[in-house]
Amino acid sequence: MTVKNKMFQPRAILHEVIDGSFRSMGTTFEAWCRENDVHSSTARNATYGQSSGVRGEELRERIIDAAGRDTVKAAYTKRMVMEASRLKSSCPAMESGAAA
């Protein structure tokens, strides 16, 4: 398996989006782990980026595919835009374009 891209930054937001994607399909992240014989903490480490080697990246890509790559991409993009907006509104210097 090859790693498809680096669009997703493994952290809490990615994990939450993946979890939500599984739930929207009527299942859970933990159920996917059980069905695929992957320990849930290993999978969580991959989605949070704590397992960032080739095997961790490959597992993360498998999980994203299983959760629905298009769904994950749409939700992840929306969350990142929301976070950027929240950050921008809490930092007036960013609104004016001034460097911090």
Residue frames relative to the residue before (quaternion, step in Angstrom):
aa qw qx qy qz dx dy dz
M 1.0000 0.0000 0.0000 0.0000 0.00 0.00 0.00
T 0.2189 -0.7652 0.5897 0.1370 3.54 -0.99 0.81
V 0.4992 -0.6234 0.5065 0.3248 3.52 -1.16 0.62
K 0.4243 -0.7695 0.4259 0.2155 3.58 -0.64 1.16
N 0.7701 -0.2247 0.1742 0.5711 3.59 0.87 -0.85
K 0.4466 -0.6777 0.5140 0.2775 3.52 -1.32 0.03
M 0.2188 0.8125 -0.5151 0.1633 3.59 1.09 0.63
F 0.7543 0.3798 -0.1947 0.4989 3.55 0.92 -0.94
Q 0.2471 -0.7406 0.6077 0.1454 3.54 -0.91 0.97
P 0.3531 -0.7602 0.4993 0.2194 3.59 -0.49 1.13
R 0.3280 0.6840 -0.5886 0.2795 3.53 -0.62 1.22
A 0.7933 -0.3208 0.2243 0.4663 3.56 -1.31 -0.21
I 0.6432 0.5272 -0.3422 0.4373 3.61 0.90 -0.84
L 0.6519 0.5048 -0.3257 0.4628 3.59 0.88 -0.86
H 0.6561 0.5069 -0.3231 0.4563 3.59 0.88 -0.87
E 0.6587 0.5127 -0.3098 0.4553 3.60 0.91 -0.89
V 0.6479 0.5120 -0.3123 0.4697 3.57 1.00 -0.82
I 0.6475 0.5074 -0.3147 0.4735 3.59 0.94 -0.87
D 0.6461 0.5160 -0.3160 0.4652 3.57 0.91 -0.91
G 0.6685 0.4986 -0.2903 0.4693 3.58 0.93 -0.87
S 0.6289 0.5352 -0.3316 0.4562 3.57 1.04 -0.74
F 0.6416 0.5007 -0.3230 0.4831 3.56 0.97 -0.82
R 0.6576 0.5151 -0.3132 0.4517 3.59 0.91 -0.89
S 0.6460 0.5201 -0.3279 0.4524 3.60 1.01 -0.75
M 0.6647 0.4613 -0.2944 0.5086 3.59 1.25 -0.37
G 0.5636 -0.6330 0.3696 0.3810 3.57 1.29 0.08
T 0.6657 0.4227 -0.3134 0.5291 3.57 1.20 0.46
T 0.3881 -0.7103 0.5271 0.2588 3.58 -1.23 -0.28
F 0.6616 -0.4765 0.4104 0.4084 3.52 -1.34 0.29
E 0.6688 0.5099 -0.2911 0.4559 3.56 0.93 -0.95
A 0.6314 0.5238 -0.3311 0.4662 3.59 1.03 -0.76
W 0.6253 0.5217 -0.3397 0.4706 3.59 1.00 -0.80
C 0.6357 0.5338 -0.3293 0.4499 3.58 0.94 -0.87
R 0.6666 0.4961 -0.3036 0.4662 3.60 0.86 -0.96
E 0.6913 0.4958 -0.2817 0.4438 3.59 0.86 -0.98
N 0.7524 0.3668 -0.1943 0.5115 3.57 1.16 -0.58
D 0.4381 -0.7359 0.4222 0.2970 3.55 1.34 0.33
V 0.4503 0.6276 -0.4795 0.4164 3.53 0.96 1.03
H 0.4378 -0.6794 0.5148 0.2859 3.57 -0.79 0.97
S 0.5272 -0.6780 0.4087 0.3088 3.59 -0.80 1.00
S 0.6439 0.5076 -0.3463 0.4558 3.62 1.02 -0.62
T 0.6050 0.5328 -0.3543 0.4739 3.60 1.12 -0.59
A 0.6629 0.4943 -0.2969 0.4776 3.58 0.94 -0.89
R 0.6468 0.5136 -0.3157 0.4672 3.58 0.97 -0.84
N 0.6275 0.5279 -0.3367 0.4628 3.59 0.99 -0.77
A 0.6409 0.5171 -0.3218 0.4672 3.58 1.06 -0.72
T 0.7083 0.4559 -0.2819 0.4594 3.60 0.86 -0.87
Y 0.6813 0.4536 -0.2800 0.5017 3.58 1.17 -0.54
G 0.5122 -0.6761 0.4008 0.3463 3.60 1.24 -0.15
Q 0.4579 0.6839 -0.4534 0.3419 3.58 1.22 0.22
S 0.6930 0.2964 -0.2232 0.6181 3.53 1.34 -0.24
S 0.0651 0.8766 -0.4678 0.0926 3.54 0.34 1.28
G 0.4498 0.6769 -0.4664 0.3493 3.59 1.22 0.22
V 0.7673 -0.3516 0.2583 0.4700 3.54 -1.31 -0.09
R 0.6749 0.4911 -0.3062 0.4578 3.60 0.86 -0.90
G 0.6434 0.5148 -0.3168 0.4699 3.59 1.02 -0.76
E 0.6527 0.5045 -0.3060 0.4752 3.57 0.99 -0.84
E 0.6508 0.5105 -0.3151 0.4654 3.57 0.97 -0.83
L 0.6451 0.5039 -0.3188 0.4778 3.59 0.98 -0.81
R 0.6316 0.5318 -0.3285 0.4586 3.59 0.94 -0.87
E 0.6621 0.4992 -0.3044 0.4687 3.60 0.94 -0.86
R 0.6204 0.5293 -0.3364 0.4709 3.62 1.02 -0.76
I 0.6634 0.5056 -0.2981 0.4642 3.56 0.94 -0.93
I 0.6504 0.5101 -0.3154 0.4661 3.59 0.92 -0.89
D 0.6416 0.5126 -0.3217 0.4712 3.60 0.96 -0.83
A 0.6750 0.4988 -0.2953 0.4565 3.58 0.92 -0.89
A 0.6783 0.4837 -0.2801 0.4770 3.57 1.08 -0.74
G 0.5408 -0.5975 0.4034 0.4333 3.57 1.27 -0.35
R 0.3251 -0.7988 0.4721 0.1825 3.54 0.03 1.32
D 0.6785 0.4884 -0.3099 0.4528 3.62 0.85 -0.86
T 0.6453 0.5108 -0.3140 0.4733 3.57 1.01 -0.80
V 0.6523 0.5024 -0.3092 0.4759 3.56 0.94 -0.90
K 0.6530 0.5231 -0.3190 0.4452 3.59 0.89 -0.91
A 0.6762 0.4955 -0.2990 0.4559 3.59 0.86 -0.94
A 0.6958 0.4639 -0.2774 0.4730 3.59 0.85 -0.95
Y 0.6398 0.5262 -0.3228 0.4577 3.58 1.00 -0.83
T 0.6489 0.5159 -0.3148 0.4622 3.58 0.93 -0.91
K 0.6562 0.5110 -0.3094 0.4611 3.57 0.91 -0.92
R 0.6652 0.5018 -0.3054 0.4610 3.60 0.91 -0.88
M 0.6655 0.5005 -0.3130 0.4568 3.58 0.92 -0.84
V 0.6271 0.5156 -0.3311 0.4809 3.61 1.04 -0.74
M 0.6442 0.5162 -0.3174 0.4667 3.58 0.99 -0.85
E 0.6638 0.4982 -0.3050 0.4670 3.59 0.93 -0.86
A 0.6440 0.5099 -0.3242 0.4692 3.60 0.98 -0.79
S 0.6452 0.5160 -0.3148 0.4673 3.57 0.99 -0.81
R 0.6456 0.5185 -0.3096 0.4673 3.56 0.99 -0.89
L 0.6594 0.5023 -0.3005 0.4718 3.56 0.96 -0.87
K 0.6555 0.5188 -0.3095 0.4531 3.56 0.93 -0.91
S 0.6933 0.4764 -0.2878 0.4577 3.60 0.91 -0.86
S 0.6867 0.4634 -0.2940 0.4767 3.60 1.15 -0.44
C 0.7335 0.3324 -0.2041 0.5566 3.57 1.30 -0.09
P 0.3006 -0.7991 0.4923 0.1693 3.62 -0.02 1.27
A 0.6081 0.5680 -0.3681 0.4149 3.62 1.01 -0.66
M 0.6308 0.5312 -0.3320 0.4579 3.60 1.09 -0.67
E 0.6294 0.5498 -0.3366 0.4339 3.58 1.04 -0.75
S 0.7167 0.4276 -0.2545 0.4887 3.58 1.00 -0.76
G 0.5203 -0.6567 0.3999 0.3716 3.58 1.27 -0.12
A 0.4450 0.6908 -0.4567 0.3408 3.59 1.25 0.13
A 0.4703 -0.6609 0.5085 0.2888 3.55 -1.08 0.72
A 0.4350 -0.7014 0.4998 0.2629 3.55 -1.01 0.79
